[in-house]
Amino acid sequence: MAGKTSWFVRLLEEYRGWVILFFCLPASFVFDLCLKASNWIRRSTSSPQLHDKRVRKIQDEVREWNEQPESAKQPMCTSRPNWLSLSTTFFQKSKCHKIGVMLFDILKLDEEKMTVKVEPLVSVGEITSYLVPKGYTLAVTLEIADATCGGLALAVGMTTYSHKVGLYQESVVSYDIILGNGDLVHVTKDNEHKDLFYCLPWSHGTLGFLVAVELKIVPVKPFVHLKYIPVNGQNNYCNEIRKLSGALDKDADTPDYLETMVFSKNEAVILVGNFSDVTTDEQRNKINHVSKWYKPWFYKHVETFLRRGGGEEFIPLQDYLLRHNRSIFWVVEAMIPFGNHPMFRYLFGWLNPPKPAFLKFTTTPGVRAMTFTKQVFQDIVLPMTVLEKSINLAEELFDTYPILIYPCRIYNHGDNKGQLRQPRADQMCPDANYGMFYDLGVYGVPGKVKRKESYNVVETMRTMEQFIRDNGGYSFLYADIFMTREEFEVMFDLTLYRQCRKTYKADGAFPDLYDKIRPEIDVFKVGKKYAEKS
């Protein structure tokens, strides 16, 4: 039986693209239609005025939990299914007491304060569709439409505007949180709960239930004027990234949007975008709706500018903001190698992307154990001082391109101000209160796996994690980590977090952060098993 199973798995791997085309994509499409129908019904009965009533119901459920005997209590978590989250892990909610936090409404747009207040399950796609026609967008807008505003607020987010404003947490004005005892608190950086304000980002729901978040918005124009700048030579494109991001001069005239795709160690395309109107025929002829289903995947389109010698386009803002959504950056290529072929795009491109929720919904423990050893999906925050070193190490460890680079400010808020350790003195920008860091996005199938060579994911990732710790960086915690608890506490500062756990009644009421985000499978055991099979 084991031999037959192994043969069947190899067959699925060999013809994965066709399996996904004829089964996964149609099933995912139907699955998505059901979700959209559910969302349409929900939106048509939207009732922001009932927000307070819904919050009181959640408070009542938490207080009922508190009335249980101590011996019967399990830590609380939301009842939202694992498969709806974008995390690569499957937190074991069966071991928790689940509370229904079904909050989906946009509550208030305040154009005078330049903020929008939303319930936590409002998605990036929904808030973008709401704000852009009004001439605004979130200060930090993720490229994946299914991400939720609340999930990002309690985790982390970064985008191509982050070199101006920093991480997602810097765009949060306030949080409304239900504590472990059922109390509702309004949290800002200036009120009596300012310690909690700094600890909620990166807490992943382990300090309380988020019921509303107020976010900064920025004024926009209908288009992004995007310039594609190909650069040869690693030192050349790294230095250009530092210059354009403002890492060398805080008063530099930086673009509205900035990202880089590295296609080999010595080849990159830098994308420089600015808000724009389109008023002339010449500009109209350069409009590109990059998110249309028949268009080339965005990163493939970008790659063409290596040989075209650069260029410029005007991209409708909403298309730009969700430009990586159809190909989930370049993850879909690993699933459907022929997915960018013109014939596929015109005939089946409207089925893309496979819904992340569907992929998680259909992931069995066996598939989970196998796939995490054969692919990499990591976002890593590092200081600009090690940009070249990190690209070289990523090539050595993963041997997969493109690599994504988003510059981002990391502010120095002082000691013990949340889980992020503050930038070191040599990482700070001159005369600024922040250091310029960047997201190193490595996604895809490692070269050794493609060549069917031995690949030990545990050794590889632990080497990268050691590099991150040594250089004062951070791993995004939606992805698998390979650190022990002790190593995790070297990367992150849990001093204030532990104090807040006690002060705000989270101990015993919610899972511990490390327990919440660590992989649900034994990565060391599974990694060794599949490395030996390679």
Secondary structure, 3 states (H helix, E strand, C coil): CHHHHHHHHHHHHHCHHHHHHHHHHHHHHHHHHHHHHHHHHHHHCCCHHHHHHHHHHHHHHHHHHHCCCHHHCCCEEECCCHHHCCCCCCCCHHHCEEECCCCCCEEEEECCCCEEEECCCCEHHHHHHHHHHHCEEECCCCCCCCCEHHHHHHCCCCCCCHHHHCCHHHHEEEEEEECCCCCEEEECCCCCCHHHHHHCCCCCCCCCEEEEEEEEEEECCCEEEEEEEEEECHHHHHHHHHHHHCCCCCCCCCCCEEEEEEEECCEEEEEEEEEECCCCHHHHCCECCCCCCCCCCHHHHHHCHHHHCCEEEEEEHHHHHCCCCCCCCCHHHHHCCCCCCHHHHHHHHHHCCCCHHHHHHCCCHHHHHHHCCCCEEEEEEEEHHHHHHHHHHHHHHHCCCCEEEEEEEEECCCCCCCCCCCCCHHHECCCCCEEEEEEEEEEECCHHHHCCCCCCHHHHHHHHHHHHHHCCCEECCCCCCCCCHHHHHHHCCCHHHHHHHHHCCCCCCCCCHHHHHCCCCCHHHHHHHHHHHC
